[in-house]
Amino acid sequence: MDNAIPSPTIAASLTGQSFWQSRTEKASDTIINYFLLCYFVAGLVFAFSYGTWAIGIGVGGLSMLAYYCTRFFLADSILHQYVLSAVLGIFMAQYIYQMHGLFEMHFFAFIGSAILITYQNWKLQIPIMVVVVLHHGLFGYLQNLGYGKVYFTQLDYFDLQTFVIHVLLAAVIFFISGLWAYRLKKDSEIRAAQTKELERLQNEALVVANQQREELQRHVAVLDKAVAQGKFEVASDFMHDVGNAVVGFGSYLTQIRRLQEENDPVVFRNLAAFFETHRLSIAGAIGDSKTSAVIELLTGLAGTQQRNHLAANDLVTKQMQLITQIQDILHLQRQHIEGHDTKERKSIQLSSIINDALALLFPAIDKLSVAVYLDIPDVLPPVRGDRTRLMQVFGSVLKNSIDAFAGSTAEKTISIKVCTDPGALTVEVLDTGSGFDARVGGRLFEEGFSTKASAAGLALCHCRAVMESHAGSISVTSDGPGKGALAVMLFKM
């Protein structure tokens, strides 16, 4: 038989924890570019109040330089993230000084802490915490000593109790932000592990599918030979082995589908919804533009995860359709083997056989977008014969026509015409496929000959034997390569 089972192609892609971590870091780095620009511009705006231009340009410029130099020269390291954490704390101290101790400037420490959540690394809260504690302790102490130009606070005195309360409140904020970052990272690791496991199962299924395809081809070749020689008991054993192999392949696909159901991309959507629901309160802490940027990032990640989820489901569905097609073919073979010793021929309608054969091959027809045209009279004289074996004949002829369209970009059509003549009934199957030359045409019905490298070369030879056993004949002709082929099956009445 010339039936070949195509194996799926799984595109190579980055998966696992490193993939999610790398994508998260790159997305966060992109957002940080906008945040730092806003921070630097804010320093220039605050300079108008007390003429602190040197501080705004100098301290702000050096902070930007420290971050981008680290990011550029140590591109393979995450050191720039820790430098960023310290820089955000320095900007807070810069703003407090520029605004001569304005209390509201202290909130920039909390804004910086919230920004760092996007990296999903709780340790990034440590540098900004250290900067905040050192700044409050040192500058509060200097102001208490009488140094008025440190501009730490507009209060006359910053006592120890006030310092402890400030530090504790800041520590709570940093802890919550670090906990949030930690939970986000754990969720990402879970999704990464699920994706990696899914890829492993898909690769295993691909290997098994290839092995089973080769095994199926060997078994089918032996099966046809066994049927032709009357060794039906041996053929039945082979059919049993093939059926078990197909069931095993189906179990792999079932595992993949179950893992897909567990790998639900709802986490990012829920997180984005949480940000959206609490937009006002979060915007009060980090600003509306920054809140929108975080929501946009989470929504994008949710969309990407959803698309990957749907693509994997589509792949599993197609594989399950392929298994169904194989099982249908095996069912026909079993019927033929189990009824081999019956000499009785029954009345058969060829239109029913043609429709059933087309239904069996519908997945291949649909995949290649082949147009099928039928010209069959409503009333046909019945043919006496073996329905299962005639189904094999029509299935093989139609399969050859479908295979002739592989790689073709031209119009793909199959026309099936049934003609009734006095004393005969003729079925013509005309396709616009690749066709063949006279040399190939002269060998089509030779046992062992095939135009397909993966075929056993038994299909048309077997079809001729079936047709002759039904007092009929079969011929396949072509006008040349690229000009299609015509198969004619004649039944004597």
Residue pairs with C-beta under 8 A, 6 or more apart in sequence:
1 220
1 221
1 224
1 396
1 455
1 456
1 458
1 459
1 462
2 396
2 399
2 400
2 403
2 450
2 452
2 455
2 456
2 457
2 458
2 459
3 220
3 329
3 399
4 213
4 217
4 452
4 454
4 455
5 209
5 212
5 213
5 216
5 322
5 326
6 322
7 206
7 209
7 210
7 213
8 206
8 209
8 315
8 318
8 319
10 199
10 202
10 203
10 206
10 315
13 19
14 22
15 192
15 195
15 196
15 199
16 192
16 193
16 195
16 196
17 188
17 189
17 192
17 193
17 196
19 192
19 195
20 188
20 189
20 191
20 192
21 120
21 188
23 301
24 118
24 119
24 120
24 188
25 78
25 81
25 119
27 118
27 297
27 301
28 118
28 119
29 71
31 115
31 118
31 293
31 294
31 297
32 84
32 115
34 293
35 115
35 290
36 64
36 67
36 84
36 87
38 289
39 60
39 88
39 91
40 60
40 61
40 64
42 95
43 55
43 56
43 57
43 59
43 60
43 91
43 94
43 95
43 98
44 53
44 56
44 57
44 60
46 52
46 56
46 95
46 98
46 99
47 53
47 55
47 56
47 57
47 98
49 98
49 99
49 100
50 98
50 99
50 100
52 97
52 98
55 94
55 97
55 98
56 94
56 98
59 90
59 94
60 91
60 94
63 87
63 90
63 91
63 94
64 87
66 83
66 87
67 80
67 83
67 84
67 87
70 79
70 80
70 83
71 80
71 83
74 80
78 121
81 116
81 119
81 121
81 124
82 123
82 124
82 127
83 127
84 116
84 124
85 112
85 116
85 124
85 125
85 126
85 127
85 128
86 127
86 128
86 130
86 131
88 108
88 109
88 111
88 112
88 113
88 115
88 116
88 128
89 109
89 112
89 127
89 128
89 129
89 130
89 131
89 132
89 135
90 131
91 108
91 112
92 105
92 106
92 108
92 109
92 112
92 131
92 132
92 135
93 131
93 135
93 139
95 105
95 108
96 102
96 105
96 106
96 135
96 139
96 151
96 152
97 150
97 151
97 152
98 105
99 105
99 151
100 151
100 154
101 151
101 152
101 153
101 154
101 155
102 154
103 153
103 154
106 166
107 285
109 128
109 132
109 170
109 173
110 170
110 173
110 285
111 285
111 286
111 287
111 290
112 128
113 125
113 128
113 173
113 174
113 177
114 177
114 282
114 285
114 286
114 290
115 286
115 290
116 124
116 125
116 128
116 177
116 181
117 177
117 180
117 181
117 184
118 294
118 297
119 181
120 181
120 182
120 184
120 185
120 188
121 181
121 185
122 178
122 179
122 181
122 182
122 185
123 178
124 178
124 181
125 174
125 175
125 177
125 178
125 181
128 174
129 170
129 171
129 174
132 167
132 170
133 167
133 170
136 152
136 163
136 166
136 167
137 163
139 150
139 152
140 152
140 153
140 158
140 163
142 150
142 152
143 150
143 152
143 153
143 157
143 158
144 157
144 158
144 159
152 158
155 162
184 271
187 267
191 263
191 265
191 267
191 305
194 259
194 262
194 263
195 263
195 308
197 259
198 256
198 259
198 260
198 263
198 312
201 252
201 255
201 256
201 259
202 256
202 312
202 315
204 252
205 249
205 252
205 253
205 256
205 319
208 248
208 249
208 252
209 249
209 319
212 245
212 246
212 248
212 249
215 241
215 242
215 245
216 242
216 245
216 326
217 454
217 456
219 238
219 239
219 241
219 242
220 242
220 456
221 456
221 458
222 234
222 235
222 238
223 235
223 238
223 239
223 333
224 456
224 458
224 462
225 458
226 232
226 234
226 235
226 238
227 235
227 336
227 337
227 340
228 462
228 465
230 340
232 337
232 340
235 337
236 334
236 337
236 338
239 330
239 333
239 334
239 337
242 330
243 327
243 330
246 323
246 326
246 327
246 330
249 323
250 320
250 323
253 316
253 319
253 320
253 323
256 312
256 316
257 313
257 316
260 309
260 312
260 313
260 316
263 309
264 309
265 302
265 305
265 306
265 308
265 309
268 298
268 299
268 301
268 302
268 305
269 299
269 302
271 298
272 295
272 298
272 299
272 302
275 282
275 291
275 294
275 295
275 298
276 295
279 288
279 291
279 295
282 291
283 290
283 291
321 363
322 363
325 360
325 363
325 364
328 360
329 360
329 395
332 388
332 391
332 392
332 395
335 388
336 386
336 388
336 389
336 392
339 386
339 388
345 384
345 385
345 386
346 384
346 385
346 386
346 387
347 382
347 383
347 384
348 382
348 383
348 384
348 385
348 387
348 390
349 380
349 382
349 383
350 380
350 383
350 390
350 418
350 425
350 427
350 491
351 376
351 380
351 418
353 387
353 390
353 391
353 394
354 374
354 376
354 394
354 416
354 418
354 427
356 391
357 391
357 394
357 395
357 398
358 365
358 372
358 398
360 395
361 395
361 398
361 399
361 402
364 399
364 402
365 372
365 402
365 414
368 402
368 405
368 406
368 412
369 412
370 402
370 405
370 412
370 413
370 414
371 411
371 412
371 413
371 414
372 413
372 414
372 415
372 416
373 413
373 414
373 415
373 416
374 416
375 415
375 416
375 417
375 418
376 416
376 417
376 418
377 418
377 420
380 418
380 420
380 425
381 420
381 425
381 493
383 390
383 425
383 470
383 491
383 493
385 470
386 466
386 470
389 466
389 469
390 466
390 470
392 462
392 463
392 466
393 463
393 466
393 467
393 474
393 489
394 427
394 489
396 459
396 460
396 462
396 463
397 429
397 463
397 474
397 476
397 487
397 489
398 414
398 429
399 459
400 459
400 460
400 476
400 485
400 487
401 414
401 429
401 431
401 433
401 485
401 487
402 414
403 433
403 452
404 431
404 433
404 434
404 435
404 484
404 485
405 412
405 431
405 433
405 434
406 434
408 433
408 434
410 432
411 432
412 432
412 433
413 431
413 432
414 429
414 430
414 431
414 432
415 428
415 429
415 430
415 431
416 427
416 428
416 429
416 430
417 427
417 428
417 430
418 425
418 426
418 427
418 428
419 425
419 426
419 428
420 426
423 492
423 493
424 490
424 491
424 492
424 493
425 490
425 491
425 493
426 488
426 489
426 490
426 491
427 488
427 489
427 490
427 491
428 486
428 487
428 488
429 486
429 487
429 488
429 489
430 484
430 485
430 486
430 487
431 484
431 485
432 484
433 484
433 485
434 481
434 482
435 478
435 479
435 480
435 481
435 482
435 483
435 484
435 485
436 444
436 451
436 478
436 480
436 481
436 485
437 478
437 480
437 481
440 451
441 476
441 477
441 478
443 449
444 460
444 476
445 460
445 461
445 464
446 457
446 461
447 457
447 458
447 461
448 456
448 457
448 458
448 461
449 457
450 456
450 457
450 459
460 474
460 476
463 474
464 473
464 474
467 473
467 474
467 489
467 490
470 491
471 491
471 492
472 489
472 490
472 491
472 492
473 489
473 490
474 487
474 488
474 489
474 490
475 487
475 488
476 485
476 486
476 487
476 488
477 485
477 486
477 488
478 484
478 485
478 486
